[in-house]
Amino acid sequence: MYKNTILKGELISFATEDRIPLHGFLVRNNTKKCIISVHGMGGNFYNSTRLAYFTKTLKGFSIFSINTRGHDELSSTKKINGKKWIYTGTGTERFEDCVYDISAAISMLWGMGFRQFVLMGHSTGCQKIAYYQYKRNDKRVKAMVLLGPADDYGLRKADKTEFRRAMSMVHSLEKIGKADIPVQELGFFSAKRTLSVSDLRNAEARMFYYDGKLAEFSRIRVPICAVFGSDEEYRDRPVDEYLDILSKNTHSKNYRSIIIYGAGHSFAGYEEETAKSVGKWLDEVVR
């Protein structure tokens, strides 16, 4: 059930290293610790009731919910001081550019006086924060929270008929030089964006491919809390098996698995329980 939600905070604009303008919403508490919340596919910084519950529950942290350049299904923007409009949004983003987005958010908050950061991703936001920490090994990041780290590649590959159809269309678009253009037949993804989650040569497809080596994930050393709802819609096995695989492949200093019983992928209706469970762990590892 949808609930009216009012949050008091600050709307903030910030720019990435490659001059993409982004926005976020900061809810401050009296602390130098801040959680940076990263949305999933088609998401954005404001359309999540989770933020309200985490804000109410985690009093020891400020929370900054950000847009990446992959916010919403499709969008457009101009680079800072640029003249041309460019595609942004889930359908056309280059996954690897998430490093610029997250880095910019951390640097902006650092300039505001924050000193300890927790990266919290939901859905594809999990892939993004994990990839960021794998690439940058950012010492300012003290912990990571993975909310519903589903296997995009595994689920796509499981539907063999649809997978073959999509790959055929991708190759056709590449041949005619239209790999960057979102098309309805690919769910308004571009051919390049489709390949990003459909080809194990790409980091996004590998990040949480649970039948793979999880090589990038295993390189992350900071404390990690992985959370699934027991009724996760985007799964091909019981969620405890996903969590067991993560546990066996992590080299984190402090790894924790949590199952929220009854919750689905969005954790709708279970936001408060999720926030309390994650908050208890965060109080243990970020001091």
Secondary structure, 3 states (H helix, E strand, C coil): CCCCCCCCCEEEEEECCCCCEEEEEEECCCCCEEEEEECCCCCCCCCCHHHHHHHHHCCCCEEEEECCCCCCCCEEEECCCCCCEEEECCCCCCHHHHHHHHHHHHHHHHHCCCCEEEEEEECHHHHHHHHHHHHHCCCCEEEEEEECCCCHHHHHHHCHHHHHHHHHHHHHHHHCCCCCCCEHHHCCECHHHHHHHHCCCCHHHHHCCCCCCCHHHHCCCCCEEEEEECCCCCCCCCHHHHHHHHHHHCCCCCEEEEEECCCCCCCCCCHHHHHHHHHHHHHHHCC
